[in-house]
Structure formats: structure tokens, C-alpha cells
Amino acid sequence: MFPKLVFIYQSLLSFLVSLVIFFKVKKKYSISTAIHRKHQLLVNSTNVDFLVPTTPELVNTVLIVSIPLFSVSSLDTFSWILSILMGTQSTDDLKSYIESKDPKENTSIVDERTAEQKAIDDWLPITGSRNAKWWYAAFHNVTAMVGAGVLSLPYAMSNLGWGPGVVILILSWIITLYTLWQMVEMHEMIPGKRFDRYHELGQEAFGEKLGLYIVVPQQLICEVGVDIVYMVTGGTSIKKIHHTLCPNCKEIKTTYFIMIFASVHFVLSHLPNFNSISGVSLAAAVMSLTYSTIAWTASVSKGMQENVEYGYKGKNPSETTFNFLTALGDVAFAYAGHNVVLEIQATIPSTPEKPSKGPMWKGVVVAYVVVALCYFPVAFLGYYMFGNQVADNILISLNKPKWLIAAANLFVVIHVIGSYQIYAMPVFDMMETLLVKKLNFKPTWILRFITRNIYVAFTMFVAITFPFFGGLLGFFGGLAFAPTTYFLPCIMWLAICKPKRFSLSWCTNWICIFLGLCLMILSPIGGLYNIIKQAKHYKFYN
């Protein structure tokens, strides 16, 4: 079993390395590709470099470099994945969409906003600063994607089993990378216009009102729900540090630890925009990689446990099924970073010569390499070492040495501090946009101080009241995380770009939609099962 596991992990890392090589080689062909396309597209220079080059020479170069890293049996799979990531079929989709526009339109970017509108946009969190670099996008995406839930992936593997678990984790990585690429491309698909927020792209795809009704509720469930979960996670991690370092000390309620964690956000939440929290986000990204590395290296150091078993641990088929569905929700939660992608890209400067999608995609690729380095070793090696007896938090299974477990929990606290801010910023933007643009409040620091404090207090109150909110999130999150991450970008792509029926792009998007719908339907069942179990023995504010 272990050689197969190593092979799977090595093959995946080889694929990630080939992606990096791909972007290095890409630069060599970018000029010739742009010249080749210039006479084909009836648009301005903004769209000449709109797509990742798909020249045969580039594909061959990547494949040749990747051959030593892959077995012959995996080359077909690699080529297929690469064709999807490169958008070989999607070139025609975007080109047909752009050519459907009047070529005389948008030949120059004209800012028609009034001075007051510009001042408001400069004050709002998402559009207030557009000087971010590609590495900002990298660690913002790592902070948004990699959460403390990575420590529960071995437990999810124990409920999924080796075969389904490996397939679901890797397939989710591929699908979410593909849908993330779609969102990066659609950010500026209309020359001279940027979709700075998820709901703005939804409005372009579904209409002004319907787009809001479809996107905003799901986005709010995800972002507010994640912030509440991180309140609970931060508080419980601080409690674990206290208990680990002082096992004989008087027991303190989790409520107080959540309040300690919330006190940090009553300060940090007043940072105005994404760029202002870049330092916090960078620290969070580093911490995520650190505690993930501690988790899997400590597992390997401890060695395989005696009489380890890999079978399902449910006492009966129904319990096994519910555990399986719960694990699906855990995986969906692990890949829930799409809700803030467009908002992150909005902070990157963009010109017709250098659109924001270039540095954004570079940051996304780096982020996904880090995600793979965090997720797969922890999930596979943790499950391999402990089997189906692994705890729902692998740090609990490790138990010793105490100083290492305390350090790992401290890193978790630092990480969820940054993650909370990443997910809260779009919510702040929605609240402040509504108050300033719709209700005509003046954009002042007092307004920001009051609204953000109310939001932090609200998430703290819900976290204290329902510390088993993770199960609740598994219920509602299956209805919101799966759509916004797995298939809503695909539906938008089909609605806006209108690829040819039965083309590779059309088929790929419909496959993602089908898999995402299955996840959306099944995972809430497991979440509801967990809520019922935990609520039986729960006492408020205990």
C-alpha cells in the first residue's frame, strides 16, 4: 500500500513541477503567439495576450520535460489535464465571445465615474487599492484555501477509504484549479471592464437581479460561515495550548477562549483593504505550511501504529454511509477559496499591455502548489500511520511531544487570524457598499468602526452559542461551498462564453457541474447527521 501511496504522491508533485516549467517556457512563446493572434482577433491589444499560449511547441516542450517525472501510464492523464488547464478548447470560447462584441467598442478605456463615485470606490475595501503584486495573490489564496481543516483530512480519509479518498482529494484539486482559472480569465473578459466582485460576474452571466439572488446568498453563507468556524477553531486551539502547557490548571470554558481570539479581530478588522492585511496574510500562509509540515512529519516520526486497520469504522452500513457523506463535506470545505478570488484579483493593477490575469494566475499556481504540499502529505501519511483510529484532529493522535503540539496549535491560531480577515473583507465591502451607495451614508471612519465591530461581535456571539457550528457549516456549506467552488464558475462560463456543444470545453464544464451537484446534494446529509448527534448532549455556554 505504501509504495502505491508514494507513487501517487510523487506523480502529483511531478505534475505540479511540470506546471511551473510550463509557465517558465511560456514566456519564450508569448511574443510570437501574440503576433500570430493579432490578425485573428478583431479586438484591441488588451485581448491579444488574453489566453495562455497553446502552441504545439510549448505543449511538446512541457511533455518532454515531464517524461522523466512520469510513468508511461500517466502520460495520457497528464496530457488531458494539461489541455484543460491550458484552455485548448476554451480559446474559441473566449474569442467568439469577444468577437460578438462590437469591435469599435471598448477600444479605449474611458472612466465615466464622477469625482464622488471615484472617492467612494477609493474608500471601499475591494477597490481602494490596486497596487498588489503576484505574490500578494499567492499568499492571499493560500490563506483563504488552507484552513485548520487540513488537520481533519486524515479523519476524512478514514471515512472515505483509500480508493475513494485519494480519488476525491486529487480530483477536487484538479477541478477547483480549473474553475479558479476560469474565474481569473473572466475577471477582465470585457475590455475596459473589471468584475471586481463575485456577484458582479454573476450579474454579467445571469442578469442584474438574478445574478445577485444566485451569488450573494451563497457567498455570504460561505464567508460568514467560515468566519464563525474560525472563531471556534481559534478559541479551541488557544484552549488546547493552555491545556497542553498547563494540564493541572483550572478548567476554563471555551467561551472565554473564543472571546480572547475575537479581541484580536476587534483591532485587525479596521485595516482598510486587502493590501493593508498583506502582512497578516503572509504570516498566516507561512503558518499553514508550517503546522501542516509538523503534522505529517511528526506522524512519520511516530511510525505506523500496531494493529493498524484501514477498513470503515462504522458500526453498521448506515453509520458508514453518514460518515462518508460527512467526509465529502470536509473535502468541500477544504477547497473553499473561490469566494474571495475575484476580490483578490481586483487589488492587482491592470493595463491593456499587462492585464491582471497574468500575475494573478502566477499567484494561483504557486498557491495551489502550496495547497498540495499541505493537503496530500497530511491526509495520506496521517491515515497511513494511524489507520481508522486517527482522531478528527491529527494533532490529538500525535499527543507528544507536548511542546511540538503546543507550537502547532499556536501556528493554527496565527493562521486562522489571517484567514478570518481574508473572508471578512468581502463582507465588509458588501456592508459598506450598501450603506454608502444605497443608503447614502457618508464614507467615514466612524461608519467603518461601527459596522465592522458589529460584524466581529456577531460572529463571536454565534461561535460562543453554537461551538459545534462545524457540523452546521457542513449542512449549509454543502449548499453553498460546492456551487461557488465546483460548478458555479462553469455555469457562468457556459452562459457567457457559449462554447460549442460537445467540444472539450463544453464537456469538461458539464462534468464539473454534475460532480458539483452530487457534492451539493450529498454532503449536507452528513452535516445534518453530525448536528443531530452533537446537539443531543450540548449545553449552551458551557
Secondary structure, DSSP 8 states (H G I E B T S, - for coil): -HHHHHHHHHHHHHHHHHHHHHHHHHHHHHHHHHHHHHTT--S-GGGTT-S----HHHHHHHHHHHGGGS-GGGHHHHHHHHHHHHTTTHHHHHHHHHHHS-TTTTSS------HHHHHHHHHSTTTS-----HHHHHHHHHHHH--GGGGGHHHHHHHH-HHHHHHHHHHHHHHHHHHHHHHHHHTT-STT----SHHHHHHHHH-HHHHHHHHHHHHHHHHHHHHHHHHHHHHHHHHHHHHHH-TTS----HHHHHHHHHHHHHHHTTS-STGGGHHHHHHHHHHHHHHHHHHHHHHHHH---TT---S---SSHHHHHHHHHHHHHHHHHHT--GGGHHHHHTTS---SSS-THHHHHHHHHHHHHHHHHHHHHHHHHHHHHHGGG--SSHHHHH--SHHHHHHHHHHHHHHHHHHHHHHHHHHHHHHHHIIIIIS-----HHHHHHHHHHHHHHHHHHHHH-TTHHHHHHHHHHHHHHIIIIIHHHHHHHHHH---TTSHHHHHHHHHHHHHHHHHHHHHHHHHHHHHHHHHT--TT-
